[in-house]
Amino acid sequence: RIKLDPIRHFSFANDSSRYSRWKSCIVKSIAILAGVKREQLTHRERFVKTNNIEK
C-alpha cells in the first residue's frame, strides 16, 4: 500500500512542535485519500474494460 519515507517519518516523530505533527497528519491523510482514489480509478477502468468486452 502506502509506504512512508522512514527518514521523514522519524523526523516527524522527533519534532515535538504541534505544527509539524499537524502537517504530517495532513500529509498522511492526503496520501491515504490518493491511494483510495487510485484504487477506485483502477477498479472503474477494469469495470469499463469488462463491459467493452461483453459488447
Helices and strands as residue ranges (DSSP letters): H 6-14, H 18-54
